[in-house]
Amino acid sequence: GKSGLHDNDDAKQLLPRVISNLLSLEQLDLSGCAVKGPIPTEIGLLSQLLSIRLSENSLTGTIPTEIGLLSQLSSIILG
């Protein structure tokens, strides 16, 4: 499935808690959602993830090493 939280002001507070519940997610597109802070390490739990789009946000910190666990990931757009 695909998750689009565009124009969702709550996305920045909900992301770490919600992301760990989306185990069968294949596409994560949070571009332009005003997400702030670091990419949560819980992203490594999304083993079915094929693509990540996190552009146009206010992300801080480093890319978590847990992204390396996503063996099916074929596309990642961060900036």
Rosetta constraint file for C-alpha pairs under 8 A:
AtomPair CA 1 CA 24 HARMONIC 7.46 0.50
AtomPair CA 1 CA 25 HARMONIC 5.45 0.50
AtomPair CA 1 CA 26 HARMONIC 5.65 0.50
AtomPair CA 1 CA 27 HARMONIC 6.59 0.50
AtomPair CA 2 CA 25 HARMONIC 6.56 0.50
AtomPair CA 2 CA 26 HARMONIC 6.39 0.50
AtomPair CA 2 CA 27 HARMONIC 4.92 0.50
AtomPair CA 2 CA 28 HARMONIC 6.27 0.50
AtomPair CA 2 CA 29 HARMONIC 7.55 0.50
AtomPair CA 3 CA 25 HARMONIC 7.69 0.50
AtomPair CA 3 CA 27 HARMONIC 6.64 0.50
AtomPair CA 3 CA 28 HARMONIC 5.59 0.50
AtomPair CA 3 CA 29 HARMONIC 6.26 0.50
AtomPair CA 3 CA 30 HARMONIC 7.91 0.50
AtomPair CA 4 CA 28 HARMONIC 7.21 0.50
AtomPair CA 4 CA 29 HARMONIC 5.60 0.50
AtomPair CA 4 CA 30 HARMONIC 6.25 0.50
AtomPair CA 5 CA 11 HARMONIC 6.85 0.50
AtomPair CA 5 CA 29 HARMONIC 7.54 0.50
AtomPair CA 5 CA 30 HARMONIC 6.04 0.50
AtomPair CA 5 CA 33 HARMONIC 6.68 0.50
AtomPair CA 6 CA 30 HARMONIC 6.53 0.50
AtomPair CA 6 CA 31 HARMONIC 7.26 0.50
AtomPair CA 6 CA 32 HARMONIC 6.59 0.50
AtomPair CA 6 CA 33 HARMONIC 5.15 0.50
AtomPair CA 7 CA 32 HARMONIC 7.61 0.50
AtomPair CA 7 CA 33 HARMONIC 5.63 0.50
AtomPair CA 8 CA 33 HARMONIC 6.29 0.50
AtomPair CA 9 CA 33 HARMONIC 7.31 0.50
AtomPair CA 9 CA 34 HARMONIC 7.19 0.50
AtomPair CA 10 CA 14 HARMONIC 6.16 0.50
AtomPair CA 11 CA 15 HARMONIC 5.68 0.50
AtomPair CA 11 CA 33 HARMONIC 6.85 0.50
AtomPair CA 11 CA 34 HARMONIC 7.54 0.50
AtomPair CA 11 CA 35 HARMONIC 6.20 0.50
AtomPair CA 12 CA 33 HARMONIC 7.92 0.50
AtomPair CA 12 CA 34 HARMONIC 6.75 0.50
AtomPair CA 12 CA 35 HARMONIC 4.42 0.50
AtomPair CA 12 CA 36 HARMONIC 5.68 0.50
AtomPair CA 12 CA 37 HARMONIC 7.92 0.50
AtomPair CA 14 CA 18 HARMONIC 5.81 0.50
AtomPair CA 15 CA 19 HARMONIC 5.71 0.50
AtomPair CA 15 CA 40 HARMONIC 7.72 0.50
AtomPair CA 16 CA 20 HARMONIC 6.96 0.50
AtomPair CA 16 CA 40 HARMONIC 5.54 0.50
AtomPair CA 16 CA 42 HARMONIC 6.71 0.50
AtomPair CA 17 CA 21 HARMONIC 7.59 0.50
AtomPair CA 18 CA 22 HARMONIC 7.04 0.50
AtomPair CA 19 CA 42 HARMONIC 6.59 0.50
AtomPair CA 19 CA 43 HARMONIC 6.54 0.50
AtomPair CA 19 CA 46 HARMONIC 7.95 0.50
AtomPair CA 20 CA 42 HARMONIC 5.55 0.50
AtomPair CA 20 CA 43 HARMONIC 6.94 0.50
AtomPair CA 20 CA 45 HARMONIC 6.40 0.50
AtomPair CA 20 CA 46 HARMONIC 7.29 0.50
AtomPair CA 22 CA 46 HARMONIC 6.71 0.50
AtomPair CA 23 CA 45 HARMONIC 6.63 0.50
AtomPair CA 23 CA 46 HARMONIC 4.90 0.50
AtomPair CA 23 CA 47 HARMONIC 6.73 0.50
AtomPair CA 23 CA 48 HARMONIC 7.02 0.50
AtomPair CA 24 CA 46 HARMONIC 6.79 0.50
AtomPair CA 24 CA 47 HARMONIC 7.38 0.50
AtomPair CA 24 CA 48 HARMONIC 5.59 0.50
AtomPair CA 24 CA 49 HARMONIC 7.54 0.50
AtomPair CA 25 CA 46 HARMONIC 6.61 0.50
AtomPair CA 25 CA 48 HARMONIC 6.02 0.50
AtomPair CA 25 CA 49 HARMONIC 5.76 0.50
AtomPair CA 26 CA 48 HARMONIC 5.35 0.50
AtomPair CA 26 CA 49 HARMONIC 4.08 0.50
AtomPair CA 26 CA 50 HARMONIC 5.14 0.50
AtomPair CA 26 CA 51 HARMONIC 6.76 0.50
AtomPair CA 27 CA 49 HARMONIC 5.85 0.50
AtomPair CA 27 CA 50 HARMONIC 5.85 0.50
AtomPair CA 27 CA 51 HARMONIC 4.97 0.50
AtomPair CA 27 CA 52 HARMONIC 6.13 0.50
AtomPair CA 28 CA 49 HARMONIC 7.49 0.50
AtomPair CA 28 CA 51 HARMONIC 6.29 0.50
AtomPair CA 28 CA 52 HARMONIC 4.88 0.50
AtomPair CA 28 CA 53 HARMONIC 6.19 0.50
AtomPair CA 29 CA 52 HARMONIC 5.94 0.50
AtomPair CA 29 CA 53 HARMONIC 4.61 0.50
AtomPair CA 29 CA 54 HARMONIC 6.33 0.50
AtomPair CA 30 CA 35 HARMONIC 7.69 0.50
AtomPair CA 30 CA 53 HARMONIC 5.95 0.50
AtomPair CA 30 CA 54 HARMONIC 5.10 0.50
AtomPair CA 30 CA 55 HARMONIC 7.42 0.50
AtomPair CA 31 CA 53 HARMONIC 5.70 0.50
AtomPair CA 31 CA 54 HARMONIC 4.57 0.50
AtomPair CA 31 CA 55 HARMONIC 4.63 0.50
AtomPair CA 31 CA 56 HARMONIC 5.54 0.50
AtomPair CA 31 CA 57 HARMONIC 6.57 0.50
AtomPair CA 32 CA 54 HARMONIC 7.54 0.50
AtomPair CA 32 CA 55 HARMONIC 6.44 0.50
AtomPair CA 32 CA 56 HARMONIC 4.68 0.50
AtomPair CA 32 CA 57 HARMONIC 5.63 0.50
AtomPair CA 33 CA 56 HARMONIC 7.55 0.50
AtomPair CA 33 CA 57 HARMONIC 6.40 0.50
AtomPair CA 34 CA 56 HARMONIC 7.49 0.50
AtomPair CA 34 CA 57 HARMONIC 5.01 0.50
AtomPair CA 34 CA 58 HARMONIC 6.44 0.50
AtomPair CA 35 CA 57 HARMONIC 5.31 0.50
AtomPair CA 35 CA 58 HARMONIC 5.94 0.50
AtomPair CA 35 CA 59 HARMONIC 6.66 0.50
AtomPair CA 36 CA 57 HARMONIC 6.59 0.50
AtomPair CA 36 CA 58 HARMONIC 4.70 0.50
AtomPair CA 36 CA 59 HARMONIC 5.04 0.50
AtomPair CA 36 CA 60 HARMONIC 7.14 0.50
AtomPair CA 37 CA 58 HARMONIC 6.66 0.50
AtomPair CA 37 CA 59 HARMONIC 4.84 0.50
AtomPair CA 37 CA 60 HARMONIC 4.91 0.50
AtomPair CA 37 CA 61 HARMONIC 7.30 0.50
AtomPair CA 38 CA 59 HARMONIC 5.44 0.50
AtomPair CA 38 CA 60 HARMONIC 4.77 0.50
AtomPair CA 38 CA 61 HARMONIC 5.27 0.50
AtomPair CA 38 CA 62 HARMONIC 7.16 0.50
AtomPair CA 38 CA 63 HARMONIC 7.92 0.50
AtomPair CA 39 CA 43 HARMONIC 7.62 0.50
AtomPair CA 39 CA 59 HARMONIC 6.87 0.50
AtomPair CA 39 CA 60 HARMONIC 7.59 0.50
AtomPair CA 39 CA 61 HARMONIC 7.68 0.50
AtomPair CA 39 CA 62 HARMONIC 7.80 0.50
AtomPair CA 39 CA 63 HARMONIC 6.63 0.50
AtomPair CA 39 CA 64 HARMONIC 6.77 0.50
AtomPair CA 40 CA 64 HARMONIC 7.29 0.50
AtomPair CA 41 CA 64 HARMONIC 5.76 0.50
AtomPair CA 41 CA 65 HARMONIC 7.78 0.50
AtomPair CA 41 CA 66 HARMONIC 5.98 0.50
AtomPair CA 41 CA 67 HARMONIC 7.88 0.50
AtomPair CA 42 CA 46 HARMONIC 7.73 0.50
AtomPair CA 42 CA 66 HARMONIC 7.66 0.50
AtomPair CA 43 CA 66 HARMONIC 6.86 0.50
AtomPair CA 43 CA 67 HARMONIC 6.59 0.50
AtomPair CA 44 CA 66 HARMONIC 4.50 0.50
AtomPair CA 44 CA 67 HARMONIC 5.19 0.50
AtomPair CA 44 CA 68 HARMONIC 7.44 0.50
AtomPair CA 44 CA 69 HARMONIC 5.76 0.50
AtomPair CA 44 CA 70 HARMONIC 6.28 0.50
AtomPair CA 45 CA 69 HARMONIC 8.00 0.50
AtomPair CA 46 CA 70 HARMONIC 7.05 0.50
AtomPair CA 47 CA 69 HARMONIC 7.42 0.50
AtomPair CA 47 CA 70 HARMONIC 5.41 0.50
AtomPair CA 47 CA 71 HARMONIC 7.18 0.50
AtomPair CA 47 CA 72 HARMONIC 7.24 0.50
AtomPair CA 48 CA 70 HARMONIC 7.45 0.50
AtomPair CA 48 CA 72 HARMONIC 6.45 0.50
AtomPair CA 48 CA 73 HARMONIC 7.89 0.50
AtomPair CA 49 CA 70 HARMONIC 6.72 0.50
AtomPair CA 49 CA 72 HARMONIC 6.32 0.50
AtomPair CA 49 CA 73 HARMONIC 5.68 0.50
AtomPair CA 50 CA 72 HARMONIC 5.50 0.50
AtomPair CA 50 CA 73 HARMONIC 4.14 0.50
AtomPair CA 50 CA 74 HARMONIC 5.51 0.50
AtomPair CA 50 CA 75 HARMONIC 6.62 0.50
AtomPair CA 51 CA 73 HARMONIC 5.69 0.50
AtomPair CA 51 CA 74 HARMONIC 5.99 0.50
AtomPair CA 51 CA 75 HARMONIC 4.59 0.50
AtomPair CA 51 CA 76 HARMONIC 5.68 0.50
AtomPair CA 52 CA 73 HARMONIC 7.98 0.50
AtomPair CA 52 CA 75 HARMONIC 6.27 0.50
AtomPair CA 52 CA 76 HARMONIC 4.70 0.50
AtomPair CA 52 CA 77 HARMONIC 6.18 0.50
AtomPair CA 52 CA 78 HARMONIC 7.90 0.50
AtomPair CA 53 CA 76 HARMONIC 5.93 0.50
AtomPair CA 53 CA 77 HARMONIC 4.73 0.50
AtomPair CA 53 CA 78 HARMONIC 6.12 0.50
AtomPair CA 54 CA 77 HARMONIC 6.07 0.50
AtomPair CA 54 CA 78 HARMONIC 4.86 0.50
AtomPair CA 54 CA 79 HARMONIC 7.05 0.50
AtomPair CA 55 CA 77 HARMONIC 6.17 0.50
AtomPair CA 55 CA 78 HARMONIC 4.70 0.50
AtomPair CA 55 CA 79 HARMONIC 4.46 0.50
AtomPair CA 56 CA 79 HARMONIC 6.42 0.50
AtomPair CA 63 CA 67 HARMONIC 7.61 0.50
AtomPair CA 65 CA 69 HARMONIC 7.85 0.50
AtomPair CA 66 CA 70 HARMONIC 7.59 0.50
